[in-house]
Amino acid sequence: MADLSREQIETKLKEYIDPYMEKDLVSAKCVRNVMIEDDQVVVDVVLGFPAKGYMEELSAKLKTLIESIDGVTQARANVSMAIEAHSVQKGVKTLEGIKNIIAVASGKGGVGKSTTATNLALALSAEGASVGMLDADIYGPSQPRMLGLHGKPESKDGKTLEPLVSYGVQAMSIGFLVDEETPMIWRGPMVTQALQQLLGDTNWKNLDYLVIDLPPGTGDVQLTLAQQVPVSGAVIVTTPQDIALLDARKGLKMFEKVEVPVLGIIENMSIHICSECGHEEHIFGEGGGQRMSDDYDVDFLGALPLDRKIREQVDSGKPSVIAEPDGRIAQIYREIARRTAAKLALRSKNHAAKFPQIVIQNN
């Protein structure tokens, strides 16, 4: 029997293409250790994205793959995850307590962006990440209702705010500070200042991801965020119809101009399934999100059905990922969350924290 080598094991592992990164684990630098003892092999794999619901399946697949090598009688794959901070726009300082900021945007209103952002945050949390949610829609804050949160945030030092917590997700919104029916009659500069304060004056606690639910469009708030907030990546939500796609393209181009990477596109209300007979119909057209992904060479993160339950659950403050964690819709959101975080994991990391600060003193 020939001696087994690390190269042999890695060559075999390259045959498995991870469905979320769309790369093999060796090229993605996820294989950290290969231990060979006679005919037994142990492999350590560290994923750069939260994948609680996928790790067991991956471990089993890698075990089978390694055991198919001639000369291997027993194999084990230890799969874990480590989420790192990723690089942001040039000249923008990172924020303490937050590793990565993901902005969820749409070109126009009414495409289900806030619902998607809420479920995305909850899905990232369900997959094992520490997650926060910032409601940046100053004129129409919806996160308090969607996350089932009431009451005002505390301030322990009179300067900073403590985030409210729902289903394990830390949250902050202007909706916590004003009455639900009070209109915010503010001009642009006041809105952008409020956003910066909500972001910077909140005591975020060791977040892997802060999901920012942006207002629709490409105005003041989006521009401030893109120029002054350290965003690791953006996600665009659209529906398949041409008018929504037209506006979603503008959002995508805005992020490109300010050098914020677009992690991908989520197509909402993709297909309607009749609750009576199960008939499937593409009410808003078909394949628009995929075409847009192809046109702009960005990833298609997934498609969600037009389902009454999604609306009912989020309106009642118990979004789909929480209301039916084992249901089909929750599973789609979790797939999208893994794919979004995996695309971010492949991007360059932020090494600023690893470099020592050199201070020159004149004694």
PAZA-275309 format. One record per residue: residue number from 1; y, z negated, x of N, C-alpha, C in turn. Coordinates in steps of 0.05 Angstrom, whole numbers, m for minus. Each point is the difference from the previous one (the first is absolute). Layout:
<rs>
R    k      ny      nz      nx     cay     caz     cax      cy      cz      cx
R  NUM       Y       Z       X       Y       Z       X       Y       Z       X
...
</rs>
This chain:
<rs>
R    k      ny      nz      nx     cay     caz     cax      cy      cz      cx
R    1     m24       0      17      24       0     m17      25       0      18
R    2      18      20      m5      24       1      16      19     m22      m8
R    3      16      m9      20      20     m21      m6      21      10     m18
R    4       8     m16     m19      21       7     m19      27      m4      14
R    5      19      17      m6      27      m2      12      21      m3     m22
R    6      23     m11       7      23      m2     m18       8      28     m10
R    7       0      19      18       8      28      m7     m18      11     m22
R    8     m26      m6       2     m20       9     m20       7     m12     m28
R    9       6     m26       0       7     m14     m25      26      11     m11
R   10      20       4      17      26      10     m10      m2      28     m10
R   11     m16      16      13      m4      28      m9     m11       0     m28
R   12     m19     m18      m5     m12      m2     m27      21     m10     m20
R   13      15     m20       8      20     m11     m18      21      21      m8
R   14       5      19      18      20      21      m6      m8      18     m24
R   15     m25      m2      m7     m10      16     m23      10     m11     m26
R   16       8     m26       0      10     m12     m25      30       3      m2
R   17       9      15     m20      29       3      m4       9     m20     m21
R   18      18     m18       8      10     m20     m19      15      14     m23
R   19      m6      m6     m25      12      14     m22      30      m7      m4
R   20       9     m22      11      28      m8      m4      18      10      23
R   21      m9      m2      25      15      10      22      m4      30       4
R   22     m23      10     m11      m8      28       3      m4       7      30
R   23     m10     m19      15      m5       3      28     m25     m16       7
R   24     m13       6      22     m23     m17       8      10     m25      12
R   25     m16     m21       0       9     m27       9       5      m2      30
R   26     m13      17      15       4       0      29      27      11       7
R   27       7      24     m12      26      12       5      23     m17     m10
R   28      m6     m15     m22      21     m17     m12       2     m27      15
R   29     m15      m2      22       0     m25      17      m7     m25     m15
R   30     m19       3     m19      m9     m24     m16     m25     m12      12
R   31     m14      15      18     m24     m11      12       8     m17      25
R   32      m2     m26      m2      10     m17      21     m22      m8      20
R   33     m24      m2      m9     m21     m10      18     m27      11      m8
R   34     m16       8      20     m27       9      m4     m18     m16      18
R   35     m18     m15     m12     m19     m17      16     m28      11      m3
R   36     m13       6      23     m27      11       0     m18     m20      14
R   37     m22      m8     m13     m20     m17      12     m27      12      m6
R   38     m12      12      20     m26      15      m4       3      20     m22
R   39     m14      m4     m23       1      20     m22      17     m10     m23
R   40      17     m21       6      18     m10     m21      29       5       6
R   41      15       7     m21      28       7       4      18     m15     m20
R   42      22     m12      11      20     m13     m17      27      14       5
R   43      13       8     m22      26      14       3      21     m17     m15
R   44      23      m4      14      23     m13     m13      21      21      m8
R   45       6       1     m26      20      19     m10      23     m16     m12
R   46      24       7       8      24     m14     m11      18      21     m13
R   47       2      m2     m27      17      18     m15      29      m9       0
R   48      18      19       1      29      m7       1      12      m1     m28
R   49     m16      m1     m20      10      m1     m28     m18     m19     m17
R   50      11     m11     m22     m16     m19     m16     m22      16     m15
R   51     m25     m10       2     m22      15     m12     m22     m18      m9
R   52       7     m22     m13     m20     m20      m8     m23      12     m17
R   53       7      18     m18     m19      12     m18     m17      23      13
R   54       5       5      25     m13      23      13     m15      m8      26
R   55       6     m24      10     m12      m8      26     m30      m2       0
R   56     m11     m11     m22     m29      m3      m2     m14      28       0
R   57      11      18     m16     m11      27      m2       2      14      27
R   58      22      m3      14       4      12      26     m21     m11      20
R   59      m3     m26       0     m19     m13      18     m28      11      m4
R   60      m8       3     m26     m27      10      m6      m3      29       9
R   61      21      16      m4      m2      29       8      m2       3      30
R   62      15     m17      15       0       2      29     m27     m10      11
R   63     m11     m21     m12     m27     m10       8     m21      22      m3
R   64       0      14     m23     m19      22      m4       4      22      20
R   65      25       6       6       6      22      18      m9      m7      29
R   66       5     m24       9      m8      m8      27     m31      m2       2
R   67     m12      m9     m21     m30      m3       1     m14      27      m1
R   68      15      22      m6     m12      26       1      m1      12      28
R   69      12     m15      19      m2       9      29     m27      m7      10
R   70     m12      19      14     m26      m3      12       1     m23      20
R   71     m17     m20      m3      m1     m22      18      13     m25     m11
R   72      15       2     m22      12     m24     m12     m18     m10     m23
R   73      m8     m25       2     m17     m11     m22      16     m17     m19
R   74      22     m12      10      16     m18     m17      29       3       8
R   75      17       1     m21      29       2       5      15     m17     m19
R   76      24      m8       9      18     m15     m18      29       9       5
R   77      15       3     m21      28       7       3      17     m22     m12
R   78      15     m14      17      19     m21      m9      27      14      m6
R   79       7      m1     m26      25      13      m7      21     m21      m8
R   80      23       1      13      22     m18      m7      26      16      m2
R   81      22     m14      m6      26      15      m1      22     m16      13
R   82      19      15      12      23     m12      13      24      18      m6
R   83      19     m11     m15      23      17      m8      23      m5      19
R   84      10      21      12      22      m2      19      26      11     m10
R   85      22      m7      13      26      11      m8       3      28      11
R   86      12      17     m16       3      28       9      30       7       4
R   87       4      21      15      28       6       8      16       9     m24
R   88      27      m5       2      19       6     m22      21      20      11
R   89      20       5     m16      21      19       8      14     m10      25
R   90      10      19      16      14      m7      25      25     m16      m6
R   91       4     m21      16      25     m16      m3       1     m19     m22
R   92     m23      m4     m15      m1     m19     m22     m17     m24       9
R   93      11     m24      m3     m14     m24       9     m21      m8     m21
R   94     m23      m9      10     m21     m10     m18       7     m27     m11
R   95     m13      m8     m22       7     m25     m13     m22     m21       5
R   96       8     m24       4     m18     m22       6     m19      m5     m24
R   97     m25      m4       5     m19      m6     m21     m11      24     m15
R   98       8      24       9     m10      24     m14     m10      20      21
R   99     m26       7       0     m11      19      19       8      29      m8
R  100      m4       7     m25       5      27      m9      13       1     m27
R  101      19      19      m3      13       4     m26      m8      28     m10
R  102     m11       0     m24      m7      25     m13      18       4     m24
R  103      16      22       0      18       6     m23     m15      18     m20
R  104       1      m7     m25     m12      17     m21      23      12     m15
R  105       1      27       0      23      15     m11      m9      21     m19
R  106      19      10     m16      m5      23     m17      27      15      m2
R  107      m1      26      m4      25      15      m3      13      m6     m26
R  108     m16      m4     m22      12      m5     m26     m13     m24     m13
R  109      12     m10     m21     m11     m23     m15     m22       9     m19
R  110     m14     m20     m10     m20       6     m21     m27      10      10
R  111      m5      m1      27     m25      10      10     m20     m23       5
R  112       8     m24      m6     m18     m23       3       0     m11      29
R  113      23       3      13       3      m9      28      m3     m31       3
R  114      13     m15     m18      m1     m29       2     m28     m11      m6
R  115     m13      12     m19     m28      m7      m7     m18       5      24
R  116       4      23      12     m16       8      23       5     m19      24
R  117      26      m6       5       7     m18      22     m12     m28      m4
R  118       1     m10     m25     m12     m26      m5     m30      m1       5
R  119     m14      20     m11     m29       1       3      m7       6      30
R  120      16      15      14      m5       6      28       2     m26      16
R  121      21     m17      m5       3     m25      13     m24     m19      m5
R  122      m8      m1     m26     m22     m17      m7     m27      10      11
R  123      m2      26       2     m25      12      12      m1      m6      30
R  124      22       2      14       1      m7      29      m8     m29       4
R  125       9     m17     m18      m6     m28       1     m30      m5      m6
R  126     m11      14     m20     m28      m2      m7     m18       9      23
R  127      11      19      17     m16      10      23       3     m18      24
R  128      15     m23      m3       0     m19      22      26      m3      16
R  129      22      14      m9      25      m1      15      18     m22     m12
R  130      20      m9      16      21     m17      m9      23      17      m9
R  131       7      m1     m26      18      20     m11      24     m12     m15
R  132      23      14       3      24      m8     m15      10      24     m16
R  133      16      m5     m21      11      21     m17      30      m5      m3
R  134      16      20       8      29      m2      m4       8      20     m21
R  135      12     m10     m21       9      18     m22      29       9       7
R  136       2      25      10      26      10       9      15      15     m23
R  137     m11      m1     m24      13      13     m22      20     m20     m12
R  138      24      m1      10      20     m20      m8       8       5     m29
R  139       3      25      m8       9       5     m28     m22      m4     m21
R  140     m25       4       8     m22      m3     m19     m24     m14      12
R  141       4     m26       7     m23     m14      13     m23      m4     m19
R  142     m24       8       8     m23      m3     m18     m22     m17      11
R  143       2      m7      26     m22     m15      12      m4     m28     m12
R  144      21     m15      m8      m6     m26     m12     m19       2     m23
R  145       5      19     m18     m18       4     m23     m27      10       8
R  146      m1      19      18     m26      12       8     m18     m19      14
R  147      13     m19      16     m16     m19      14      m3     m26     m15
R  148      11      m1     m25      m3     m24     m17      15     m24      11
R  149      23       5      13      15     m22      13      25      m8     m16
R  150       4     m26      m1      24     m11     m14      13     m21      18
R  151      25      m6      m6      13     m22      16      16      11      23
R  152      16     m17      12      17       7      22     m12      m9      27
R  153       5      16      21     m10      m8      26      14     m25      11
R  154     m15     m16      14      12     m24      13      14       7      26
R  155      19     m17       7      13       2      27      m2     m27      13
R  156     m15      m2      21      m4     m26      13      23      m8      18
R  157      13      21      11      22      m6      19      28       9      m9
R  158       1      10     m25      25      10     m11       9      27      10
R  159     m17      12      18       7      26      11     m21      21      m6
R  160     m25      m8       0     m21      19      m4     m15      m6     m26
R  161     m14      21     m11     m15      m3     m25     m30      m1       6
R  162     m15     m16     m15     m29       0       2     m11      21     m20
R  163     m17      18       9     m11      20     m18     m17     m13     m22
R  164      m1      11     m24     m18      m9     m20     m27      13       5
R  165     m22     m13      m7     m26      11       6     m16       6     m26
R  166     m11      23      m1     m17       8     m23     m26      13      10
R  167     m22      m9      m9     m27      11       9      m2       3      30
R  168      13     m20      15      m2       1      29      21      17      13
R  169      16      14     m15      21      18      11      27     m14      m1
R  170      14      m1      23      28     m11       0      19      21     m11
R  171      18      m9     m17      18      19     m14      29      m9       0
R  172      18      19       1      29      m5      m3      12      23     m16
R  173      18      m8     m19      13      20     m17      27     m11     m10
R  174      19      17      m4      26      m8     m12      m5     m11     m28
R  175     m23       9     m11      m8      m9     m27      m6     m29      m2
R  176      m5     m13      23      m5     m29       0      27     m15      m1
R  177      22      13       7      25     m13       3      20       5     m23
R  178      m6      20     m16      17       6     m23     m17       1     m26
R  179      12      m4     m22     m14       1     m26     m11      28      m5
R  180     m24       1     m12     m14      26      m4      17      21     m15
R  181      18     m10     m18      16      19     m16      28       5      11
R  182       7     m12      23      26       4      11       1      26      16
R  183      18      18      m8       2      25      15      14      m4      27
R  184     m10      14      21      13      m2      26      20      22       2
R  185      26      m7      m6      21      21       1      13      m2      27
R  186     m14      11      20       9      m2      28       4      28      12
R  187      19       2      18       3      25      15     m20       0      23
R  188      m3      24      12     m20       4      21       1     m20      23
R  189      23      m6      12       1     m19      23     m11     m28      m7
R  190       6      m8     m25     m10     m27      m9     m31       0      m2
R  191     m10      23     m10     m29       2      m3     m14       0      27
R  192      11      15      19     m13       1      26       2     m27      15
R  193      23     m14      m5       2     m27      12     m20     m19     m12
R  194      m3       2     m26     m19     m18     m14     m29       5      10
R  195      m6      26       5     m27       7      10      m4     m12      27
R  196      20       3      18      m3     m11      27      m3     m31       0
R  197      14     m13     m19      m2     m29      m1     m27      m8     m11
R  198     m10      14     m21     m26      m7     m11     m22       3      21
R  199       3      20      17     m20       5      21       3     m19      23
R  200      25      m3      10       4     m16      24       2     m30      m5
R  201       7      m9     m24       4     m29      m5     m25     m12     m14
R  202     m21      15      m1     m25     m11     m13     m18     m10      23
R  203     m12     m23      m4     m19     m12      20     m27      13      m3
R  204      m3      25       8     m26      13      m1     m19     m14      20
R  205     m24      m5      m9     m18     m15      18     m23      17      10
R  206       2       8      25     m22      14      15     m12      23     m17
R  207      16      19      m7      m9      23     m16     m12      22      18
R  208     m23      10      m8     m11      25      13      16      24     m11
R  209       6      m1     m26      14      21     m13      20     m11     m20
R  210      25      11       0      19      m5     m21       3      27     m15
R  211      m7       0     m25       2      25     m16      28      m1     m14
R  212      16      20       4      26       1     m13       0      20     m22
R  213       5      m9     m25       1      17     m23      29      10      m3
R  214       3      25       8      27      12       1       9      10     m28
R  215      26       1      m5       9      13     m25      m5      30       3
R  216      m2      15     m23      m4      28       3      24      15      12
R  217      m5      23      11      23      16      10       3      m2      30
R  218      22      12      10       6       0      29      29      m8       4
R  219       8     m23     m11      28      m9       2       4     m21      21
R  220      20     m17      m6       9     m21      19     m22     m19      10
R  221     m16     m10     m20     m20     m19       8     m21      12      18
R  222      m9      24      m6     m20      14      16      11       5      28
R  223      26       8       2      12       7      25       3     m25      18
R  224       9     m22     m13       3     m26      15     m27      m8      11
R  225     m20       1     m17     m27      m8       8      m9      17      23
R  226       4      26      m2     m10      19      20      15      m3      27
R  227      25      m9      m2      17      m2      25       0     m28      12
R  228      m3     m21     m16       4     m27      10     m24     m19      m3
R  229     m20       8     m16     m23     m17      m4     m23      11      17
R  230     m15     m17      16     m21      11      17     m25       8     m16
R  231      m1      25      m9     m22       9     m17     m21      14      18
R  232     m25      m9      m4     m22      12      16     m10      26     m13
R  233       2       2     m26      m9      24     m14       8       0     m29
R  234       0      24     m12       7       3     m28     m22      13     m16
R  235      m1      m7     m25     m20      12     m19      16      13     m23
R  236      m6      24      m7      14      14     m22     m18       1     m24
R  237      11     m10     m23     m15       1     m25      11      23     m17
R  238     m18      16     m11       9      22     m17     m20       4     m23
R  239       8      16     m20     m19      10     m20      m5      29       6
R  240     m21      13     m12      m6      27       7      21      21      m9
R  241      18      m8     m19      18      20     m12      21      10      20
R  242       8      25      m2      17      13      19      27     m15       4
R  243      11     m10     m22      27     m13       2      m2     m25      16
R  244     m22     m15      m2      m4     m25      15      m5       7      30
R  245     m15      21       4      m6       9      28      25       9      14
R  246      17      14     m14      25      10      11      17     m24      12
R  247       2     m22     m16      15     m23       9     m15     m16      21
R  248     m27       0      m2     m16     m14      21       4      13      27
R  249       3      27       0       4      14      25      26      m9      13
R  250      21      m5     m16      26      m9      11      m4     m27      14
R  251     m15     m18     m13      m6     m26      11     m14       2      27
R  252     m19      18       1     m16       4      24      18      10      23
R  253      17      19      m7      18      11      21      20     m20      10
R  254       9     m18     m18      19     m21       8     m13     m18      21
R  255     m25      m8      m4     m14     m17      19      m4      14      27
R  256      m6      26      m2      m3      16      25      26       1      16
R  257      22       3     m14      26       1      14       7     m25      14
R  258      m7     m23     m11       6     m26      13     m23     m11      16
R  259     m20      18       5     m22      m6      18     m18     m23      m9
R  260      m4      m2     m27     m19     m19     m10     m25      16      m7
R  261     m23      m6      12     m24      17      m6     m10      m4     m29
R  262      m6      23     m13     m11      m1     m27     m30      m2       3
R  263     m11     m23      m9     m29      m5       3     m17      17     m19
R  264      13       8     m23     m15      17     m18      12       0     m28
R  265     m13      15     m18       9       3     m28     m21     m11     m19
R  266       9     m14     m20     m18     m10     m21       8      15     m26
R  267     m20      12     m12       5      14     m25      m7     m18     m24
R  268      20      m8     m15      m4     m17     m23      m2      17     m25
R  269     m13     m11     m21      m3      14     m26     m13      27       5
R  270     m19       1      17     m13      25       9     m16      13     m23
R  271     m14     m17     m15     m18      11     m21      m1     m20     m23
R  272       1      10     m24      m2     m17     m24     m29       0     m10
R  273     m11     m24      m3     m27      m2     m11       3     m12     m28
R  274      m9      14     m21       3      m9     m27     m17     m25      m4
R  275      13     m21     m11     m14     m26      m4     m21       2     m22
R  276       3      20     m18     m18       4     m22     m25      16       7
R  277       5      23      13     m23      18       5      m7       5      29
R  278      18     m10      18      m6       3      29       8      28      10
R  279      13      16     m16       9      27       9      21      m2      21
R  280      m2      15      22      19      m1      22      19      23      m2
R  281      26      m5       3      20      21      m3      23      m5      20
R  282       8      22      14      22      m2      19      27       5     m15
R  283      10     m21     m12      24       2     m17      24      10      16
R  284       3     m10      25      24       6      16      m5      22      21
R  285     m21      16      m4      m7      20      20     m21     m11      18
R  286      m8      17      19     m24      m7      16       5       5      30
R  287      m8     m19      17       0       4      29      27       2      13
R  288      21      m9     m13      27       2      11       4     m17      26
R  289     m10     m24      m1       2     m18      23     m15      11      24
R  290     m24      11      m5     m16      12      22      15      24      12
R  291      12      17     m17      15      23      10      23      m9      17
R  292      14     m20     m10      23     m10      15      m9     m11      27
R  293     m22     m14       1     m11     m11      25      m6      23      19
R  294     m12      21     m10      m7      23      16      25      14      11
R  295      20       3     m18      25      14       8      15     m14      22
R  296      m1     m27      m1      16     m16      20     m17     m13      21
R  297     m26       6       0     m18     m10      20       0     m31       1
R  298       0     m12     m24      m3     m30      m1     m25      m6     m16
R  299     m10     m24       3     m25      m8     m12       2      m4     m31
R  300     m21       8     m13      m3      m5     m29     m15     m26      m2
R  301      13     m22      m9     m13     m26       0     m18      m6     m24
R  302       4      15     m21     m17      m4     m24      14       6     m26
R  303     m16       1     m21      11       7     m27      m9     m21     m20
R  304      19      m7     m17      m6     m20     m21       2      12     m28
R  305     m18      m9     m18       0      12     m27      23     m10     m17
R  306       7      14     m21      19      m9     m19     m17     m17     m20
R  307       2     m26       3     m17     m18     m15      17     m22     m12
R  308      m4      m4     m26      16     m20     m15      m3     m28      12
R  309     m24      m5      10      m6     m27      11      18      m7      24
R  310       6      20      17      17      m5      23      27     m11      m9
R  311      11      13     m21      26      m8     m10      m1     m27     m14
R  312     m21      m4     m16      m3     m26     m15      m3     m23      20
R  313     m16       4      20      m6     m22      19      24      m8      16
R  314      15      21      10      24      m6      16      22     m13     m17
R  315       2       9     m25      21     m11     m18      m6     m30      m6
R  316     m25      m7       0      m8     m28      m7       1     m18      25
R  317       8      12      23       1     m16      25     m26      m5      13
R  318     m20      17      m7     m26      m2      13     m10      28       7
R  319      11      12      22      m6      28       6     m30       5       3
R  320      m7      26      m1     m28       9      m1     m18     m12      22
R  321      11      m2      25     m16     m10      23      m8     m29      m5
R  322      16     m15     m16      m6     m28      m6     m15      m2     m27
R  323       9      16     m20     m12      m2     m27     m29       8       0
R  324      m7      22      13     m27      10       1      m7       7      29
R  325      m5     m20      17      m4       5      29     m23      19       6
R  326     m20       0     m18     m23      17       5       1      27     m15
R  327      22       4     m15       3      24     m16       6      25      16
R  328      m2      23     m12       4      25      14      29       3      11
R  329      19      m9     m16      28       3       8       6     m18      24
R  330      m9     m24       0       4     m19      23     m13      12      25
R  331     m23      13      m3     m14      12      23      17      23      11
R  332      12      16     m17      17      22       9      24     m11      16
R  333      13     m21     m11      22     m13      14      m8     m10      28
R  334     m24     m12       1     m10     m11      25      m6      22      20
R  335     m11      22     m10      m4      23      18      26      11      11
R  336      20       1     m17      27      10       8      12     m20      20
R  337      m3     m26      m4      10     m20      18     m13       2      28
R  338     m26       4       0     m14       3      26      10      25      15
R  339       3      22     m16       8      25      12      29      m2      11
R  340      17     m12     m15      29      m4       8       1     m16      26
R  341     m13     m23       0       0     m17      24     m14      13      23
R  342     m21      16      m5     m14      14      22      18      21      13
R  343      16      14     m16      18      20      11      21     m13      17
R  344       9     m24      m9      19     m15      16     m13     m10      26
R  345     m25      m9      m2     m14     m11      24      m2      21      22
R  346       0      25      m7      m3      21      20      26       7      14
R  347      22     m10     m11      27       6      12       5     m19      24
R  348      21       7      16       5     m16      24       8     m28      m7
R  349      m9     m18      17       5     m29      m5      27      m9      12
R  350      10     m22     m11      25     m11      10      m7     m21      21
R  351       6       7      26      m7     m19      22      23     m17       8
R  352      22       0     m15      24     m15       8      m6     m30       4
R  353     m17     m11     m17      m6     m29       1     m16      m7      25
R  354     m14      20      12     m17      m5      22      15      m1      27
R  355      24      11       0      16       1      25      16     m26       3
R  356       0     m12      24      16     m24       4      29       6       0
R  357      16     m19     m10      29       3       0       9     m10      28
R  358      14      18      14      10      m8      27      29      m9      m3
R  359       5     m25       8      27     m11      m2      10      m5      28
R  360      23      11       7      12      m5      27      22     m21      m3
R  361      m3     m21      16      19     m22      m1      14      m2      27
R  362      25      m5      m1      15      m6      25       2     m30       4
R  363     m15     m10      18       1     m29       6      22      m6      20
</rs>
